[in-house]
Amino acid sequence: MAEFRNNLPQLEGGLFLTDGGIETTLIFHEGIDLPHFASFDLLREIDGKEALRKQFASYAAIARDHGVGCILETPTWRASSDWGDKMGYSKVALGAVNKEAVSLLMDIRKDYQNETTPIVICGGLGPRGDGYVASEIMSADQAQRYHAPQVAALCRAGADLIGAMTMTNTGEAIGVTRAAMAEGIPVVISFTVETDGLLPTGQSLKDAITEVDAVTDNAPVYYMINCAHPTHFQHLLDSDEDWLLRLRGICANASCMSHAELDAAEELDDGSPVELAGQFKNIRGRQKHINVLGGCCGTDSRHIDQIGHHCKSLH
């Protein structure tokens, strides 16, 4: 196992904003086609790379202007082998694109980081299958073997941590965690939940976090929720149970629709940035250790700016 490295400023407290829904913004606001919802494919063309640079720079600027930290996630949610195969990428090309994604965010960090806005680069990866449906669930060993090449590529490119986003089940989460442990890089596990606050498998978030911790010796540095609206999970945050202390981040959808409804929607539901920010403020007020706040599907710079405006007073 590689020597573990961990120097993450968000663990010391203070508010950290993340990026918003990069893919939905590019598709619905910029009119850019993203086959298989794969934004990493834009990195092979100059115009595509500039479109990504514009998006990430806008979020770094928002964090800087609010005087808070920033976590930027590489646009590599789909940059693993099954999705790469569908898009004609070789293993070598996938490794290169993961490296290029980290390099892009390193350039942005040089331009926007300062003493009040540390910028953390998160090597993002997604589920092997559908992020909304827990089908064909892998064992932890299978998941480790599948995700290890992407984890290694992101790690060796210089990402500060691995962020496994939109995890639907514990087997895959455990596999990603073990792959990150093997590379000595910190890992964050972000589960998605349905409108009832349960994972797509029907497991509770509490049980999922407890299970992953139990078999990995609490290896994830923290957990998150993403690709869900606060109305889907805020009832889980009203207690003082110890497991909630493992939950440090939320990247919420703009819409309160279910995953099935979002999947079928032909128009973007971007909700209300002000209302969403107010819900974040209420969550942060109840659970002050939750300090990594950002957006997922349907959110854009307006939502992140409002979250910063509403929540920096709780900084």
N, C-alpha and C positions, 0 to 999 in steps of 0.2 A: 504493500500500500504506500502511496506517495506521502510525503510529509505534508501535514495539513497547514494551510495558510488561511488566516481569517483576520481581516482588519476592516471591518464594516462599520462606518460611522453611524448608520441607522440604529445599531444596537446600543448606542450610547444615549438614545433619546433624541428629542427634537423632531420637528415635522419634516417629512420627506415626501415630495410629490413625485408621481411617476408620469409616464406618457399616457395618452388616452387611447382610443380605439383606432390605431393606425390603419388597419385594413378597411374598416367601414368608412373612415374619412377619405381614404384614397379612392375607394369605389364610388361612394355616393356624392362626395363633395368635389373631388378632383376628376371624376370620370375616367379613372384608370382601371383597366381590366386586370383582375388578379385571378388567373386560373387556380382552382383548388384553394382559394383564399390564401395564396402563398406570396406574401410580400417580398420574400427573399429573392424572388425571380427578377425584381427590378434592379438588383445590384449588378447585373451583367450589362446594362446599358447606361450611358452617361445621363440621359434624361431621367431614367428611373432612379438612379442613385441620387440625383439632385432633388427629386420629389421626396425621397426618404429623408435626405438631409434637411430639407425645409421643415418637414414634420417634426423631427426630433429637436431641431434647433428652437422651434417655437416653444416646446415644453421646457427646455433648458432655460430659455429666456424668462418664462413665467416663474419658475422657481427662483431664479436670480432676482427678479423684480420683487418677489415677496420676501426675499431674504431667508429662504429655507433650503433644505437639501433637495437633491434630485436623484432619482433612480431611472435610468434609461434601459429599456430592454431591447436587445437585438431583434431585428425583424426576421427571426429564424424559427418561428413557431412551427412551420411546416418543413424545415430543412433537415429532415431525417430520411432514411433510405426508402421507405415505402412511398412517400410523397415525391421524393426525388426521382424514383423510377418512373412514376406517372408523368413526370415533366421532362424526362430525357436526360437527367443528370447522372453522371458516373459518380462512383465513390470519391474519386479525386476531386471532381468538380464540386461536390457537396462540401467536402472539407475546405476547399478554397472559398466557397461562398460564406461559410460560417466565419472563417478568418476575416474576410472582407467586411462582414457585418460588424465585428468587434472594432476593426480599424476605423470604420465610419464614425462610431460613437466616441472613439478616442480622439478623433479630430474635433468633434463637437465639445468634448470635455476641455480641450485646450483653449477653446474660444470662450467658454462660458463659466468655467469653474472659478470660484474665488473663496475667500475665507468663510463667508457665510453660506455659500452654496457648494458644498462638496457634491461631486457627481460620481455616482456608482454605476458601473456598467454590468448589467445583468445579462448573462448568456441565456437567452430564452429558448425553451423547447416546449413542444406540445405533445399531446397524446398520439400514439401510433395510429389510432383509428379516429372515429368521429368524436369531437369534443363535446357533443351533446348527448351521445348515446354510449352506454357501457356495454358494448357488444364485443364478442371474441376477446374476452379478458385474458391477458397473459399471466403466467406465473411471475413471481418476482425475479427468478433466474432468467426467464425469457426476456423480461423487460430490461434487465441489466445488460444483457447481450445486445439487445436492439439499440438501446440509447447510448451505450458506451462510446461508439465512434463520434457521435455529435458532441457529447460531453467533453471528450478528449480534445476535439477540434476547438471548441469554445475556450476551454481551459488554456490550451497552449497558445491561443491567440491573445490571451491576456485579460479575459473577462474576470471581474472581481468575484462573481458568484454565479451559480447556475440557478435559474428560475424555471421550475417545471410548472407550466401554467395549464389551467383547465383540466386538471387530473380528475378522472371520473371514478377511479377505483384505487384501492390500497395496493394491490399487487404491482401496478405500474409505478406508483409513487415510491414503493420500497425499492424497486429495481433502479429507478433514476437515482435515488439516494445512495445506493450502493455503488453505482457507477461514479458518482461525484466523490464519494469517499475514496475510491480507488485512485482518483486523480489528485486528491488532497485539496479540493476546492469546496468552499461552503455551498450548501444547497438550500433553497427555499422551495417548499411544496405548496402549491396553490390549488385547492380543490374547487370545483364548481358544484353548485347545488341547484336543485329545482325550486319551484315556487313554495314548496313546503319546508325548505331548509335542509332536505336530505340529499345526499349524493345520488346521481342517476342510478346507482346500484340499489338504492333504498337504505343504505347505511347512514347512520347519523354522523354529523361532522365530528362530534365528540369521540365516537367510537373509532372513526377513521384515523384521527390524529393520535389517539391512544394506541391503536394497533401499530401504526408506522413507528412511533416512538419505542414501543416495546421490543420490536425486532431489529431496530437499528441503534439502540442505545441512545435515543434522543439525538440522532445525528443531524436532522434538519435544524438550521439555525433559528428558523421560525416558520410559521405557516401563514397562508393567506387564503382569501376567498376571491375568486374572480368569475367574470361572466355570469353575474346574477345581480338583481336589483336589491337595494337594501330592504325593501318590503318582504323579500323572500327569506331573509336570514336575521333581521334585526331582533326577532324574538329570542334568538339563541344567545344574544349578548346582554341580556337583562339579569344574568345571575353572576355570582362571584365564585363560580367553580374554578378550580385550579387549572383545568385544561385550557381555559380561555386565555391564560397568560402565554400560551404557546402561539396564539394568534396575534400577529403583529401588523398584517397588511390587508387592505381591501382594494380591489380594482373592480368597480361596479359597472354594470350596464346602465345606459341611459334610460332604457325602457323597462317597464315592469312586466312585459310580456314573458310568457314561458319560452323555454328553448324551442319547443315545437312551433310556437307561433312566430318566433323570430326567424326560424329556418324557412318558413313558408312566406314570410313578408316580402313584398316586392318594393316597398318604400321604406326608407329609414325612419325609425321612431327615435328621435333624439331627445325626447322628454323635455324637462325643464332644468337647465343648468343651476338655477338658483335653488330650486326645490331639492335637487340631488345634493347640492352642497350643504343645505340645511340638515339633511339626513346624515351626512358625514359628520357634521358638527355635533349632532346629538349622540352619535356612536362614540366619537372621540371624547365627548364629555363624560360618558358612562365608563368607557374603557380607555383610560388615558395612555396605556401602553401601546395601543394601536396607532402607530405613527407613520405608516407607509400607506399613502392614500392616492388613488388614481382611478383611471377609467378603463373600460373595456368597450364592448360593442356599442356603437352609437354615440360615444363621447368624443369630444374634440377639445381644442384649446379653450373654448368658452367654459366648458365644464371644469377643466383643471384649474383655470384662473379663478372661478368662483369657489372651488374647494379650498384653494389657497387663501382667498380673501376671508372666507368664513372660519377657517380652522387655524390660521396662524396666530390668532389671539389666544389659542389654547396651547400654543407652542411651548 
